Every structure is written in C-alpha cells, then in structure tokens.
Amino acid sequence: MAADRSAQVSRFVLVAVVLPLLITVVAIVAQLVVMPQLPDPVAVHWNASGEADGFAARWLYPVMTLLIAGGLPLLLALTSLPGLRRGHGGPTYRFMGAAALGLSAFGAVLLTWLMVMQAGLADATEAPSVWPALVGGLVAAAVGGVGGWFLQPHVAQPEPETLPATTISLRPGERAVWMRTVSIGRGAAAGILLGTVAVAVAAVAVYLAGADAAVVWLMAGLTALLIVLAATTLAFHVRVDEAGLEVRSALGLPRFRVPLAQVSRATAVEVNPMGEFGGWGIRLVPGRFGIVMRTGQAIEVWRAGGRRFVVTVDDAATGAALLQALAERSQPATA
C-alpha cells in the first residue's frame, strides 16, 4: 500500500508539475522564435464570427502562456499535493493531475497557434479566424487530459476512517436533541469574500466606464449571485432529534433532511474534503452527498437504498450515536 501511495505521488508530480512546465517552456521558446515576424500590436481577441477585434503588445502572449499553461496547473498541483503526501488518494487526485496537464496543453497550443498564424502579417486586423486554433487547443486538452489520467496509477479511494463509536441508550418516550453549528475555515471564507468583493468592484468599474447595459446587468447579477451563495454556504446548523437529521444554512436555506425512517446506519467518520469530495462546500460524488466545510470528523448517514449523506461537524460521534439510537427506537418491534 505504501508503494502504491508513493507511485501515485511521483506520477502526480510528473503529470501535474513536470510535464506542464516542459510544455510551457517549449511553447514560450517557440513564441519567442516567431515573435520578430509578428505585427505589433498583435490580435489577442476575436468576435463570435472569428474576426480579430482586440489587439495588444506581442509580449502578452508569452506572459499569458506562462500564467495559463504553467501557473494554473501548478496551482492545481499545489492544492492536491499536501493531501497526497498525507496518504490520501483516490480518483479525485488522479483527475486533478489529468486536469492540470490538459489545461497546460490547451493554453500552450492555443496561444502558440494564435501567434504562429499571425507571422508575416503587416497588420493584425488581417489575422485569420480563431476557430482552428481553438479547436486545436481543445484537441490538445483532450489528449493531455486522457494521457494524464492513464499515466497515473489507479489507487482506490479507501473507505473513510470510522471514529470510535459512542453508544446512547434511550428509554421509551425519552426525548433528546443534539445541535451544533459548523462554518467554513477562515482562509476559505476570506477567499470567498475577497472574490465577491472583487466582482462587485469590477461591476462598479464597468458601470462607471460606460459599458453596454447588458454587460452592466450581467456583472450586477453575478455579484448578487455570489453574495447569495456566500451568505447561504458559509455556515450550517446541524440538528438531530426525533425528526431525524437536519442541516440548514445559517439563513435557513438551503436545508437538507434525513428522516429517521430513511436512516439505516449512522456513524462518525474522518473526512478528507479534497480526496473524497474534490473540494469543500455542498458536494455530490457517486454514492455520497455532503456538506463538507472542513477536514475532520463528520456524521455519515447510510440511507435506505444505499446512498450516504455526510456533514462535517464537531462532536460528530455524539450526534451520530443519538441519530442511531433514535432510528433504532423508531423501528417497529418484531415478534
């Protein structure tokens, strides 16, 4: 098992770090070679019909290639490597590695193609259609993504670690309630808030710049949507009582319930958000639905039909034990 984990880490580094950096270097070298043959400025934006309608300095292409083909894949890798090195694994990490390589191939091929096709032009307004370059970039992304997937070994996602069980005994007619509040980590919350503020500032800037009304309304709508999403997903209240398990946002919506009649089993487990759910927030993966706010303990409910509901929360062992006791007591007695 340790050998499998070591192989997964080394192959992940190859796919998500080494190969994207090599692709980026090759692309930038090719761009620097062709750069003296380009008009200045060069076309950097095309309209829906494929005609060039935006122009900038030639050096923008190598900078964009460095950021898109090299920087973004490296960012994906850095968010995944800590979990891999702690022994986490599974298809989510394999997908992140493949996505990093596919993104690098897309950015490198697209941006280099856009430069090469303008070589020898006297005026960038004569630049050919963008569509062949875009299709070429998408093909490269598909090849890179599929290749990146198969270059990494298959390591099955282990079942979540079950925490020591807590037993609660309930007398007939005895009532009990367990409640906790869980919020997203400070770093993630700060990132969400900063992103929302950035979009709001961009919306104001677009309005002040006299942009088209459609663009202004689009930015305003996006800002409002981000505010609503932030307000409804930063914190959740978790409650276990005779109605079952309820998880609701601090604003009341969204709200999720698992009635006692649907509880087959309730346990406390350790959750790794990236490895098991591909990130944080309201998450859906095959067989599991989760409110995943942080790494650590969580209540996992096996529902009738086999699907599982997970919510990360402090003192999960007590909440799971009470839910299990209530579910067992609610079952009709058999002769």
Secondary structure, DSSP 8 states (H G I E B T S, - for coil): -HHHHHHHHHHHHIIIIIHHHHHHHHHHHHHHHHGGGS-SSEEEEE-TTS-EEEEE-TTHHHHHHIIIIIIHHHHHHHHHHHHHHTT--SHHHHHHHHHHHHHHHHHHHHHHHHHHTTTT-S-GGG---SHHHHHHHHHHHHHHHHHHHHHS---------B---------TT----EEEEEE--HHHHHHHHHHHHHHHHHHHHHHHTT--HHHHHHHHHHHHHHHHHHHHHSEEEEEEETTEEEEEETTS-SEEEEEGGGEEEEEEEEE-IIIIISSSEEEEETTEEEEE-SSEEEEEEEETTS-EEEEE-TTHHHHHHHHHHHHHHHS----
